[in-house]
């Protein structure tokens, strides 16, 4: 058995203080047939006013697309979960609506473990997974578990502003990892850490990255670069937190509108699909220093508030202690209904769903990029077609803006002028500077600013209209 | 309009640091018909694989008891929530399974607000409520919002060990409020705070209390005493956090088995029921210094992971900022299904349910107490019939234990001997010392120890058997 390294040295003061409940020693008698257990404040399931829940869902293989409505027996998966005597593999309501199972329900954990084994290949043995109420909470729990106020953490130079806010309010400080079109540049991060000034405090304890379909840049870190980054983590001894909500929004390569659609290499079979996925950090994690945050939010629905953390068992145990005294566990309805669906779809049906999702996002991404090509002048802008995620970015050369000198050569003034003009024209994309990490040594804004758009949230006709209006605004601003 | 006082001085360093997301300024354009909004990473509801969920629940007025199974149209409430075009008052799945609504969904908040107005009478106007994922999380969020590491908080001398653990791991310290059969003794708490030694740090910032059906003691604070405690809070200027999961497990008065059952004063009508409820702290809160933690866990089911906080709006806003970067919001399935049920039951149907619950718990409590009278010798023990909650306690005089002197007059050794003996006899009740608050100046254990049992978690025949075996163990221990 290959064991993960001991990283208990990374635990925060708060995490070190956590102790299991003294009542745990009594709860081992809970199911003992010889003991009448009068120890726990559990309400009787007889008083749960839900005898059965039923969900109506589309059925694999989703031949008409994942957005085709289920109409009859042939294309409907009926998820009927009973209070008692639930189907094998289901989480009965008597269980899911009761206290307990902080780690998540056994049946759901088993499905997720099977799924993880299909997709990743974790190099050590003592890994596991626990459920959470979504990656925002997983990230909050991660910071509570590994960071003390005043600590530095590494984040991408531009990143998800909510993730920054979680950390900032906990009094953490940021090191911004320089990026290019392929995400974090390993050599530059190595350089920063090699030249770390101890006067700033201890070296960063973790790297937070959205490696696939990054928010906001839309970039994805290629496999080779992930391996280089992992070596940087080993050299400077920090944890890697890979926040991967967009992992299954990986797409087929972009082929321009004038290319022959039929010749696109499309991942169709389960084998092709799995092979086309980028290598995750946890798949190259020989040490057990990667904490993977996974979620159903972009794959099924955000409101299920159901995510999971994959990591070494010893570190997961500290999360469980935290969850016992905070969220307790994810919603029983969410667990029963999601597991009910996955239980009926099976691993293969779930892959069918993910393949369908890939198809949808590929189509939307292609549509968005084609629309940018058509509407946003290339003389002053550039873009990189994303290979994953919900976001595209368009970069602008500020020096070519007519008011560049009048604006005192301030790139943020150009950015704001474009943002305001786009609003006037009836389109909203988010200025890139809004996602800038407030690192102590952040370099000044360069000559290129960017805007983040999404092709995920609107139908194609609206997407076309939005980008067209944005292009009009840019032309007005640049006098083109 | 009567406004709550400004208690922003009570905010923790962490809570003061929280800022709204910069993206908020863009999101005001989200529903603007003139703007194509390409700003947010929201997946299309077309890709949520849930077209409809249906729950089968009992229907008011629950004439055959709340545990009677729904069998046909006459006694079944069918909660059918659609993805789109949901019934009026329902939370559609397109909304509940999407991002957003950190405070909770409008329809559910409206029901809860109506319910709160029926039950409580809050003396100021700018109060509100937000949903949480249950009181354990509400309590964690409360500590993050009002306490800095090293701060003291006041808790009952014996209290819920998980609530202590939440605070302990955040490096908080405890002041144990002395209790008698009616809960916290206001004069004693006043005395402790009046004699507060500033060398210990600043005076406590909040009181955490489970005023009704307290865990573990089963005590409930009478209305007059709540008013006295509120004055102590005003005098020493601290917040009161009332954790009230058992509020609707208030029961009719205990009448001994030999009393005439028929003469019990039973709360049957909605009016009688509401009138019989104890006055909450928030109903006497002229200042806006009470934070009320409410929950469906004991009323519907723990696994819905759905609670709510009632407090002044200005303080709730700080919780919302925390939730945005941690839990986000409660599960959409939980919100759609619980609101779907409440929407169909209506306020009156919900009161019917609560009256039914009161009836069940009254029956169980009476049964448990009658069984104690029968099985546990009164020569060495006493009990106080609880008027609310899930728990009963039996106190023992340790000085009468045959090995008292042999045990070095250590009450904990007597306690442990009874616990172990009860296990041998096949019954488990929890030793009271396990709930003792680890306060710095905690008095030593006195001559009376207690055990906590519950009448909530087992059917009546098991309850009888468990108490009978516990009584056997006690008789063996005491040589009776």
Interface residues (C-beta under 8 A of the other chain):
Chain A: X13 X14 X15 X17 X18 X19 X21 X22 X23 X26 X29 X34 X35 X36 X37 X38 X39 X40 X41 X42 X43 X44 X45 X46 X47 X48 X49 X50 X51 X52 X53 X54 X55 X56 X57 X58 X66 X67 X69 X70 X93 X95 X96 X97 X98 X99 X133 X134 X136 X137 X140 X161 X162 X165 X166 X168 X169 X170 X171 X215 X297 X298 X300 X301 X302 X303 X304 X305 X306 X321 X322 X324 X325 X326 X327 X328 X329 X330 X331 X332 X333 X334 X337 X341 X353 X357 X360 X390 X391 X423 X426 X427 X428 X429 X430 X434 X452 X453 X454 X456 X457 X458 X459 X462 X463 X465 X466 X467 X469 X470
Chain B: X13 X14 X15 X17 X18 X19 X21 X22 X23 X26 X29 X34 X35 X36 X37 X38 X39 X40 X41 X42 X43 X44 X45 X46 X47 X48 X49 X50 X51 X52 X53 X54 X55 X56 X57 X58 X66 X67 X69 X70 X93 X95 X96 X97 X98 X99 X133 X134 X136 X137 X140 X161 X162 X163 X165 X166 X168 X169 X170 X171 X215 X297 X298 X300 X301 X302 X303 X304 X305 X306 X321 X322 X324 X325 X326 X327 X328 X329 X330 X331 X332 X333 X334 X337 X341 X353 X357 X360 X390 X391 X423 X426 X427 X428 X429 X430 X434 X452 X453 X454 X456 X457 X458 X459 X462 X463 X465 X466 X467 X469 X470
